[in-house]
Amino acid sequence: MNMNYLSLRYFLEIAHCLNFSQAAQQLHISQPGLSQQINALEKDLGLKLLIRSTRNVSLTEEGEYLYRNLLPSFENIDRIVMDLKNAGEIPSTVIRIATIPSAASSIVPELIKKLKAKDPTISFFMKETTSIHCLELVQRCEYHLAFIRTPIDITQSIRKPLRHMEFERHPLKAVVSGKHPAAARDGIDLRELKDELFLHYDPDHAHSLYYLLEQACLTAGFIPKTVGSGPEILTRANLVASGIGVTIMPGDMLNLLAAFDIKGLHIHNLSLYSSISAVWNTMNMPSVAKEALDLLKGT
């Protein structure tokens, strides 16, 4: 085969734009020259990659496969070259971590501490966001490692080339203000809170916690009356402490909120749990990410 780096790069740009004219502009090449490169690539492969019409360009099944599997490799090449260019020398090792806030306050600091103990030159870039966004960032190979709230449908949400590692499961707790009448107790039957206003979770951004709160209330025989949904963990704690409403949290989230005037109550006759999982893309595993996984497996 005579294919080269440039012909594959040209194909990726067309597959992204689905427009020969636009791709040619981005690549600073003439449109006829671009067409020749793609024709040569298809000839070398013996496969049709693009379906061309007078107005539209689309990918064949083989073209979609090539695009999906080539893109992460080329993004890694671009990232390596850019890091080297910006640093002017071999850059220090960087690990990119996308994480939900609760993991950012618990798992991630200890992980970074251990990584730097093994190699002081390691640096990190961390993005706090939702579980869904974390998965997208790892799927696109923009981040090496993600920490998410474990999905209810984990086998559907995390598919190859993604893999995951689930950490300890924590029981759900009913969370009330420290001034709530039930705060003096250790446990509660959730039906006692059926007339309370619940701070719910955003079903799009925190699907597993949304589902768990719904399931807990339905198991107790009622549909929760909601006063709001979607606040971040610290805002949620402030709202509960202020008596705005009650909520349900897994124990690991509650453990981060000791400074707030709230109380977590064991829920009688309920066996629902939640956990955090680490997720990574097997197509984007630099040595520092592999080292991080080894450390996590040892915890």
N, C-alpha and C positions, 0 to 999 in steps of 0.2 A: 504494500500500500504506500502511496506517495502523500497521504494527507499530512498536514502540518498544524502547528499551533494556531496559525492565523485562520485557516479555513474553519477550524472548530470555533474559534472566537467569533468569526463572522456569522456562523450558524446560530450561536447563542444570542447574538444581537437581533437577528431576524426573528428568532423564536420569541424573543421578548417583545419586540415591536409589532410583529406580524405586518410589517410594511417595509418593502424594499427601499423606497425613497428615504424614509425616516432613518432606517438602519444605515444606509449609505452615508447620510449626513453625520450620524453619530460616529461612524468609523472613519470618516474623512477619506472615503474611497468613492469612485464613480459607480453609478448604479449598474452599468454593464459589467464592470470589473467584479462587482459583488456577485452578480448572477453567474459569472464564469466560475468563481470560487465555489459557489454552492453546487453548481452542476458537476464540477470536478470532484467534490466531496461525495455527492450521491453516486457518482460513477465508481469511485474507489470503494465505497461501502457496498455497492450493488443493491442499494435500497433507496426508495423514494422517501424523502424527509418532509417535503413541503408540498402542499396542494395549492397551485397558483391559478388565479382567475384574473380577469381584467381589473377587478377592483379589490379582491380579497386575497389574503394569504392565510393558510391554516396549516397546522401540523398533522402529519399522518400519525398513526399509532406508534410507528418506529421513531418518528421525529419527537413525539412527546416523551418516549422512553429515553432517547439520547439527551434531550434537554434536561429532563428531571435528574438524570444521573451525572451529567457533566457539570451542571451549574455549581454545585457545592465545591468541586475541585477547583474550578476557575476562580470562585470567590476567595478560596484559601490562597491561591497564587497571588491574586490582586492584593489581599490583605498583607501577605508576607512582604511583597515588593513595596507597598506603601509604608509599612512599619520601618523597613530598612531605609527607605528614602527619607522619611521624616526624622529618623534618629541620626542619620549620617554615619551609622555604625551598626553592629549587631545589637538589636534592641534587647532590653531586659525581657524576661519571660512574663507574658501577660495572660491571665485567665479572665474570661468574661463570664459573669454570672448573672442570670436573670432570676429574680426571686420574689415570692410574695412577702409582705411585711413581716408576718410572724416568723418565717424562716430567717429573714434578714436580721432579726433580733435574737435568734437562738442558735441555729445551726451554722450559719455563714461565718460569724466572727470567730468561732472556734476552729473552723476549717481553715480560714485564712491564716490564723495564728500558727497552726501546725505546718501549713505550707511554707510560711516564711521562716519557721524554725529549721526546716530542711534546706531551704535555699533563700537567703536574704534578698537576692536580686529579683525575686518574684514580685510582680505588682498585679493589681486587679482592677477591673472595671465592673461595677455592680449596678444593676437596674432594678428598682422595686416596681412591680406592676402586678397585674392579675395573673391567675393561673393560665388562662387561655392565651394571653399575650406571651407569657413565658414559653409555652409550648410552640407558638408560632416562631419566636426568635430562635429557638433551638432547631426547629424544623428547617428554617432557612439558613442554618449554620452561621447566624450572626453572633450567637453566644455558644459557649462550650458546654455550659451546665445550667440547669434550671431547677428551682425548688418550687413545687406546686402543692396545692391541697389535693390529695389523691382523689381522682375522679371516681364516681360511683361505677361508671361503665369503663373501667380502666383498660380492658382488652380492646375496646372500640376507640378510645381516645388516644392510646399510645401504641402505635403500630410501627413495624420496621420502616426505616432504619432507626427509629427511636427505641430506646430501652429505658427501664426505670428500676429504681430501688426504693422500696417502701420502708419508712422508719416506724417507730413505735406507734401503736394505735392508742388513742385517748378517748375515754367516754365523754359523752355530751353532758354539759352541766347547764342547769337553769341559772341565769345570771340576773340578780336584782340589785337595787340600790342598798347600800349599807343601812339605810333608814327604813327599808321595806319591812312590813310586819313579819315576813318569813325569814328575814336575814339572821335572826337569832337561832335558827334551826340548821341542821346539817343536810337534811334532805326534804324533798317535797314530792307530792303527787302532782304531775303537770296539770291535771284537771283543775287544780286550785288557781291556776293562772289563766283560765279560759276567758275571763272578762278583762284581763290586762291588755294593754297595747304592746305589741311586739315590734322591736326593731328587726326588720327582716334583712335578707341578703339579696343582692342583685342576681337574678337568675342567669344573666348573660356573662357576668364577670366572676361570680362565685357560685357556680352551678352546684357543686357538691354540698356546700353549706346551706344553700337555699333548699335543696332536696331534703337534707337531714332535718332542718327545722320543720319543714312541712310534714315529713314522715313522723317526727316526734309528736307533733300536735295531733295529727290524724290518729295515731296510735292511742293517744289519750282521749280521743273522741270529740275533737273540736277543730274548727278552722281558725287559725290565728287572725286576730284583728291587728292590722299593721298601722304603725304611725309613721313609718318611713323605711327605706331600704337603701343598702349600698354604702353606708359610711365606713371609712377605714377603721381599723381596730382601735386606735386611740380616741377617735371621735365617738365611736360606738360606746367605749367605756365611759367617756364624759357624759354622754346622753343618759346612760343607765344610772350613773352616779347622781345625776341631776333629777332623777325620778321621772324622766320623759317617757320611759318605757322599760320593758324587760326584754331579754333575748336568750338565745341558747348558743353556747360556745363549746368547742372541744377543750379539754383540760389543758392542752399545750398552749393555746391562745390565752386562756385565763391566767396561766402562770406568769405571763409577761406583764400583767396589769396589777401587781401588788400595791402600787402606789395610789390606786384609785379606790374610792369608797364604794366598792361593790362586793357582792358575795356570790360565790358559786355554790349551788346546791346540788347534791346528788339527786338524780331523778329516779324515783321508785318505779319498778316494773318496766324498765326501758333498757334495751341492750343495743344502743347505736353508738358507733365509734367513728372517729375521723383521724387522719394521719397526714403527714407530709411525705412526699416522694421526691427523690432526685431523678431527673430525666436528662438523657444525653443522646446525641446523634452519633451513631457508630461511624458515620462518614466524616466526622469533624472532631477527631480526638487527638489533639497535640499531647505531647508527653506530660505537660503540666495538668491537663484534664484527667489523664490516666492516673497520675499521682494523687489527685484530689479524690478520685473514686476509690483508690486503694485505702486512703485514710478514712473515707466514709464507711467502707465495708468493715473497718476495724473498730468502729464505734459501737 
